[in-house]
Each structure stands twice: as structure tokens, then as C-alpha cells.
Amino acid sequence: MEYNFNGPAPKRWTLTKINHCWRNWKNKLKEKWYKPTTKTMEEILECPDKRVDLEQWRNLVEFWNSEDGMARSDRNAKNRANLNLNHACGTKSMARLRDELTIEGEEPDRLEVFQKAYGKAKPNEEASTKLVCNNFFFITLETELH
């Protein structure tokens, strides 16, 4: 089998993947080394991770300390807190989950896959999860009937 990596789709996928990895890397750095409540700014600016370019690190710290950076952080924290359902499969795709749920050739329906992926709710979100799963079931049923 020969793969073709020419064209806009592979380029878009590659750039998306690189962006995702870059964002994760910055997040891990921030979690590990950016502690403004326990370290002085001088200590923070001297990132002990030798893989990090010092100039880039200082630019990141400067952004995180800026009004825009703090506003973005606050906004994202509020948005995350407002989520009703949490995807509980990590990096596992829905297709792979469906494949794993397949028992002796019998494929699970869309509701079973959805419940497995989103069914692990926090204790105070149990009712919300059931409501969404029930709505998903009726939408699926209605779609299949038409």
C-alpha cells in the first residue's frame, strides 16, 4: 500500500497535530514550573527544564502574567467548570470504542457507545448525564424512523 501525503488534507492534519502537541507542551510546562503563588518571579523566569529556550519561556511567563493571559485563563476555567459531560475515553476514538464494545460480531448501537464515552459523570452531574443520554436516544430513534 502506498500513501500519498501531498495535498491540503495531510498538510492540515499535520499542522493541527503540531499545534495540539505544542499546546500540550506549554500546558505541561505551566503546570510544572509556573507557580506564582509559591515562587518569586525571578525563580519562575529561570526555568529549570533544559529543553526550553529561555527567551521563549520568558515570553510565555510574560503572557501568563499579562491581563490578556489571566483573563483567558479565568474564562477557560469557567467554561471548563460549566461542562455537563466529560469525555471519559481519553485519546480513544469513538470508532475504536465501538470496535472494543463489539461482542461476538454484534455491533453496539450509537447510544451504547455514547453512554460508554460520556457516562462517567461527577456525582452532582448524574441527572444531567442521564438527561443528555435520554435526549440522544430519542434523537437517534427519531432519525432512524425517518
CORLIN-V455090 format. One record per helix or strand of 3 or more residues. SS is the DSSP state (a for helix, b for strand). FROM is the first residue (numbers start at 1). TO is the last residue. If there is no record, write none. Layout:
<<SS FROM TO> <SS FROM TO>>
This chain:
<<a 8 33> <a 41 45> <a 54 65> <a 67 81> <a 94 101> <a 110 118> <a 123 145>>
